[in-house]
Amino acid sequence: MFRTAFGVTRRQQAVSSLVALISLVAVVAAAFGAWRLAGTAATAVIGVAALVTLDVRRRSGELARHVKTAAMSSEALLTRQKYEFSSGVTNATIIDAVETSRKELMSAVELLSGQAPGGDSLGGTAHALVEQQRSQELLGKRLATLVKTQTREMEALLQLYSRVQPTEPMPPSGKWALNPQGLLNLYALVQRHRPKVVLELGSGTSTVWLGHALANNGEGRLVSVDHEREYAEQSAAMVGLHRDEIAPTEVRHAPLVDVTVTGQDFRWYDPHLLADVQGIDLLIVDGPPERTGPHARYPAVPVLREQLAVGALVILDDAGRHDEQQIIERWIQETPGLVREPVSFGRQAVLRYAPGSGH
């Protein structure tokens, strides 16, 4: 059935026009003293108005029931998602989206039922219905995107576990740690390029996965650093659990100190604690965190350039952020032989250091 922009049907428009016409007849009749005709017309107006009110209430009630059903479905989905992902793979984004939608839906139910302020206003109800429809459409799009993303993450996780069969529990991914897709990208890159020396700036979940990747290659060592002692100790504990299954892996606590690079001051890892790591084939830059200052990760290449092996790969995480985009541009401009690889690794940028290659 055709509806206007405010959810009013053609039939309701026709009835409204009829009410206006009868009202006009009543006014004209009264003006000419035809009180009986005026009274009859007034009675008709009241009757038709009552029918319109009943029709609107009936339709509002039907819509309220539909909205309430949708709300209950959303709540059921929320409960199911919480249960399905409580085993370790978090899905907080979808849960938050469904929870928000459920609250919006229940607010609409209250408004339609007359429980919320303004619930007796037809105009307010129509507006609420339009807004709720928009909200539902947006929710559908958001959920579709989130489900696609979650599916890709689950596929990546399955691929990871098809390559690694750990005897100890693996650390959780996501949140501040690399997500499964990022971990799979790193794992595949290590398998293809077979680095012998890997330096990771910012330890965590990826440290254990990198150790497994190097072990599967049958060669290589990993040094991972963290500026916070607590996180360094946690990473070291995880590495300890997997020590018999991974390549030689060392976690170091490297506090942030004042360093001056190209005339600028930064808070960065103490370079003296990294000086012995030479011939780096793979440099992973996942720290320091953004909160430590503007362009916090910029010093990595200038400070460690002389320690990079020819052909070394540099991985910069969170490459989609504005600061990181500027860091990449500065690295390429200031470092002869450093070029960005034409590959898409999600939120990670891949650069190759090949001095003297003519780039």
N, C-alpha and C positions, 0 to 999 in steps of 0.2 A: 504494500500500500504506500502510495506517495506521501511523503512528509515534507514539511517546510524545514528551514534551517533550525527551528526551535522545537522540532519534534511534533508539530501540529498537523493533523491529517486534513485532506480536502473536505471531508465530511464535517469536521469541526469548524472549518472556515465557513462552509455553507450555512451551518446552524448559527454561527455568529452573525452572518449577514442577515439571516431571517430575523434574529432578535432585534437587530438595528432597524429593520424595516417595520416590524410590528410596533417598536417603540415610537417610530416616527408617526405611524398611524394614530397611536394613542395621544401623542402630543397635539397633532392637528385636530383630532376629534374633540379633545378638551378645549382647544382654542375656539372652536365653533359651537361649543355648548352641547355636543353630542356625548353626554356623560355615559350613557349606556354603552355606546361603541368604545369609548375610551376605557371604561371599566373592563369590558371584554378583552380589549387589546392588552391592558395591563396584566390581567390574569394570564393571558397567553404568554406574555414576556416572562412572568414568574415561572410558569410551567416549563417553558423551553430552557430558561436559565438553570432550573433544577436538573433537567436532563443533561445539559452540558456539564454541570458540576459533577453529576454522577458518572458521566462518561470519562471525564478527566481523572476523577479519583480511581475509576476502575482501571484505566490505562496506566496511571501512576502506580497502582497496586501491582499490576502485572509486571511492569518494568522493575519495580522494587524487588519482586520475587526473582526475576531474571538476574538482577544485579547481586542479590543475596546468594543465589546459586553460584554465580561466578566467584563471589567472595569465598564461599565455602570450598570451591574447587581450588582456588588459589591457596587457601589455608592447607588443604590436603596436599597440594604440591609442595608447599613449604615443609610440612612434616616429613614427606617422603624424601625430599632433598637432604634435610638434616640427617635422616637416618642413613641414607645411602652413602653420604660422604663423611660420616662420623668415624670411619675406619682409618683415616689418615690423609686422604686426598681432600683438601678443603674446597668448598664451593661457596664461599662467603658472599661473592658478588651476586650470584643467582638468588641466594637466600635473602639478601637485603632487598633485591628488586621485588621479589614476590611478597615479602613482608610489607614493603611500602605500598604495593598495589592493594594488598588485603585491607590495610588501614583506610586507604582512599575509598575502596568499595564499601566498607562498612559505614563510613561517613555518609556516603550517598544513600545507603539504605535508611539511616537515621533521618536524613533530610526528607526523603520521600515518605517516610512514615510519620512525619510531623514531630519527630522527637528532638530535632535540632532547631535552633533559632532560625526563624524565617521559613520554617517548614510549611506554613500555611500560605505562602506566596507562590502563585502559579508561575510568575516570571522568574522567581528565584529557583524554583524547581526545574523549569525548562533550561535555565542556564547551567544548573548543576548537572543535568543529564548530558548536555552538550560537552561540558568539561570532562565528565566521566568517560564519555565515549572516546574523547581524545586521549585520555589517560590510558584507556584500555589498548588503543592502537599503538601508543608509544611503548607500553609494556610488552606487547606482542613482538615489536621490532627488537626491543632490548633483549628479551628472552631468546629470540632466534639467534641474535649475534652471540650471546653468551653461551648458548648450547653449542654452536659451531666451534667457538673457542675452546670450550671444555672438552669437546670431542677430539679436537686436535691435540690437546694436552694429554688426554687419556691414551691416544694412539702413540704419542711420543713416549709416554711412560711404559707402555707395553713393549715398544721397540727397545727401550733401554734394558728392561729386564730380560728380553730375549738375548741380549748380548752379555749380560752380567748375571751370575747366579751367586749372590753373596750368602754367606752362612750367618751373618749378623744383620740386624735391622739397618736399613739405610736411613740417613737423616731426611727429614721432610723437605719438600721443595715448596716454592711459592713464597708469597709475601716479600720479605727482603731478599730471600735466597732466590737463585735462578729457578725459573719455572721448568717443567719437563722438556719443553721445546728447546729452551736455551741449553739445558744439559745435554740433550741429544745432539745439538749442533756442535758443542764442544767435544763430545765423545767422538763423533764422526770426523771432526777436524784432526784430532789427535791420531786417529787410526790412519787417515790419509797421509799426513805430513810426518808422522813418526818423529816428533821432537825428542831430543835427548836431555835437554834441560828446560824445565818449565818454571816460570816465576809467576805466582798468582798474588796480586795485590788485593787483599780482601778475602779472608778465608770463610769457610762455611760448608754448605751442602756440596758445592761443586768440588771441594777439595777431595772428598772421598771418591766421587765419580771419576775425577781426573786420575787419581791413583789407580783405580781399576782399569781405566783406558790404557795407561802406560804399562800396567802389568800384562794386559792382553797383547800389547805390542812386543813384550819380552825385553824391553829396554827403556831407559829414561829415569830421571829423578825429578821430584817436585819439591819446590820450596814455596810455602804459602805464608803470607804475613798478615797480621792484623794489628791495628793501633790500640785496640782495647784489650787489656789483659784477660778480662772475663771471656770474651769471645775467642781469643786465641786458645785459652785453656779448654773451652768447649770443643773447638775444632780438633785440638790435640787429642782429646779423649775419644772423639769419633774415629780419628785416624788409628788410635791405639786398638780399638775394637777390630779393625779390619787389617791390622798390620801384616798378618800372614797371607793376605789375599791381594794386597796392592803393592805397587812399586815403592821404592824408598821415598818416603814423604816426610818432610820436616815442617812443622808449624812454628813460626817465630813471632814473638811479641815485639813489634817495632813502633814505639810511641811516635806521635807526631811532634816534629820540631820545626823551628823557623828555618826555611830555606829560601835563598834568593835565586831566581831563575829568570834570565833575560831582563834583569832590572826590576823584577817584581818579587814581592814577598809572599810566601805561601806557608801554610801549615801542612807538612808532608812527612812521610815516613823517614826516620833517621837514615840517611844514605850510608852511614858507616856500617849499619847492620845488614846492608845488602851488597857491600863491596866485594865479597868473596863469591858472589853468584855471577860467574862469567860464562860467555858463550851461550847466552839465552836464545833458544830456538822458538820459544812461545812465551810471549808476555801477555798476561791477562790482567786488564785494568778494571777492577770492580771496586775500587776504593781510592782514596778516602771518600766518605759519604758527602753528599751535596751540602749538608748543614755545616760542614767545617769551613766553608768559604767559597766565594766565586771561583769557577774554573778549578775546583779542588783537585781534579785528576790530571791537570795539564802537566805538572812536573815529571810525570812518568817517563815520557820519551826523552826530553832534554837531559834528565839526570842519568838515565840508564842507557843512553844511546851507545856509548863506548863499550857497554857490556853485551850488546846485542850481536848475535851471530849474523853473518851475511845470509840473507834469505829468511830472516826471522819473521814470524807473524806476530802482529800486535792486535789483540782483541779488546775493544772498548765496549763495556756494557752500558746500557741506558743511552744508546747513541741517538735516540729520538729527541732527547731533551735539548733545549736551546743551548745551554752551556756546553754540552758534549759536542754539538754540531760546530760550535766555535772552536773548541779544542782540536777537533779533527782538522779544520781549516788551518789553524796555526801550526800544527804538527807538520802538515804537508808543505806549507810555505817555508818553514824554518829548517826542515830536515831533508837534505838532498838524498834522493833514492827511496824516500818513503811514499808509497802510493796506496790508494784504497783499492781493494779487490772488488771486482764487479759481481759480488754475491750478496744475496739477501739472507741475513741470519736473524730475522725478527728484530729484536731491540739491540742486537750486537753489531758493531761495525768491525770489519776485518781489514787490516792494512798489512802490507808487506814491506820489509826493509831490505832494499837491494842497492846499496851504494855503488856507484860506478856503472849502473845499468843503462844510463842515458835518460832516465825519467826525470 
